[in-house]
């Protein structure tokens, strides 16, 4: 069938500015799709050069207002691997808890972005109210840990600045219960809504399901030993895309693993570390929500194991060298690579975020989708473009 090019600009209800270029057939089915972030590049990695390692965790959180604390955790882990220091057990438990609550925040926001696609009228209003309750509960939990629901404090090289109080731990327990019950209700509603799209023939049963390699290093925290940096390739979009406009406009490096398109995030984690086998339309959305419930369970276990009188911080002695920190962020495997001088000053810094892996996955997932539902496919993979925009093309103009 002959194809025509369709542009969707902007793609809404995602974190950052982006657009779609779609080649569609006469029936409006996508035969080839290109998802392109065009958020301005802010140069966080460059700004870190020359700064102290102590500046690092708080600075990298400012890359994004959604996946903030995951960057702080990965940064602290990268420096700790250089210094040869391991935080105390209670510091690691508290850090894991903070990362899980960040995931719960993000997973609730992910559901909010989907509601307009899946529900109509009073039902949408009802689902919106429930989702805001989850966002509120997760924000309260993060405030207990770090003093703020966005860009919280507390993650430092060596562990966590302070432990929880008895009152704080109880507040987190109470809000975990609110979150879990609300997410269970939302999950069942989203299952019904996505099933309806399939039954009405709007989306095929394999829409959003892609057959690619999957990568995850840990179900709830992160493990740099499960990552082979030699398998990691960063690709310039200008050489990756075979579409002239796509190659010119994209502002994110793309990450491949073993030279292959590789999915990271809840879909990968739930398949690699759990029994998730959902194959329905946009099953990645169900993975997000089911992982949120699993994260609630693990957060409860941490609260039981955490010694509220325990030490959460280990003093550090700066050393020079290179180190890697990995944290399983809301959207997937988040990698920080630090190169430090002997005094702990940052010589060079590299950040490989989950969305750099998942943009090529989105391009694969777009194939076979009705063009009007292409933005829903994008939203289902929940790209974070503030984190991913690392490239700008400069063309020399000769008079």
Buried (B, 14 or more C-beta within 10 A) or exposed (E): EEBEEBEBEEBEBBBBBBBBBBBBEEEBBBEBBBBBBBBEBEEBBEBBEEBBBBBBBBBBBBBBEBBBBBBBBBBBBBBBBBBEBBBBBBBBBBBBBBBBBBBBBBBBBBBBBBBBBBBEEEEBEBBBEBBEBBBBBBBBBBBBBBEEBBBBBBBBBBBBBBBBEEEBBEBBBEBBEBBBBBBBBBBEBBBEBBEEBBEEEEBBEBBBBBEBBBBBBBBBBBBBEEBEEEEBEEBEBEEBBEBEBBBEBBBBBBBBBEEEBBBBBBBBBBBBBBEBEBEBBBBBBBBBBBBBBBBBEBBBBBBEEBEBEEBBBBEBEBBBBBBBBBBBBBBBBBBBBBBBBEEBBBBEBBBBBBBBBBBBBBBBBBBBBBBEBBBBBBBBBBBBBBBBBBBEEEEEEEE
